[in-house]
Amino acid sequence: MNLSEIYLQLQNDINIIETSLEQTIRAENEVLRQASTDLLKAGGKRIRPVFVLLSGKFGHYDINVLKHIAVPLELIHMASLVHDDVIDDADLRRGKKTVKSQWDNRIAMYTGDYIFGKAIEQASFFDNQAMHRILSFAMKEMCVGEVEQIRDQFNWDQNLKQYLRRIKRKTALLIAISCELGAIASGAPKSIQRHLYYFGYYVGMSFQIIDDVLDFIGTEKQLGKPAGGDLLQGNITLPALYTLNEDPEFKDLIVNALHDPFTAVDLSKFIKKVSDSGGIEYALAMSDRYLQKAHRVLEKLPDNEAKVYLSQIATYIGRREF
């Protein structure tokens, strides 16, 4: 079964979440309403809500409960994208204009803040303090990860530990708690909650590594933005990090060409260098190692249809092309 077939099995509940997302971001202010709605309609895989739903099947499954955590998690993700686009000065997201390019940076920042606020408001449905601590911790860590990325822009002397810690905070943690909170909201046993957290963490690490690989090998049509954007913005991802360590000449070329943010430069030679160095293969191998860990964690969970779906989604993440 492929990803679209899994989504089809969950379609009714995904539609409920989609409707709830639309209702939640509805604002009286016209600009906030339009900016938030445009962002929502730009699409997305809704991976985090799907992980909530599937994790909820290890306990008492109730979509009218689970939607109150699935929606906040997707909103937090959406809000972080709005802020990312301001930081990265990005004009396109999923092939469509970003909030900051349609309006300006100020509107974009307040739109992101508004969506964060609506996420917290929606999560107030739960009186479980542990859930709120988990959610707030993840939001805090995401902010730390973003600040670290800004700090490390155009820092060509980073190491693997810095990179892995950054993608944990920026991406993996939110996916991990999507699995964990779905289990908590459904009343699944604590051991299952923990296993699902680690499954989500390993999948999230793989997900971000694949994202970073695609930035080098994907087409603009696939990515919805020009290839090589991370490198142009001075963000050192795993394929480039490997090449910097393996090819001293690469660092000299980068430093000379990309000494200022957003410099207009032909990235094709840098992309080729990364590819020729083995940086792509190295990153894909590390992604596979995280996926193997995710599959091993799944083996500890009770057998049910959700477990099969989680395994298939993890496999898809390791093979995706956009």
Order of alpha helices (4+ residues) and beta strands (2+ residues): alpha-alpha-alpha-alpha-alpha-beta-beta-alpha-alpha-alpha-alpha-alpha-alpha-alpha-alpha-alpha-alpha-alpha-alpha-alpha
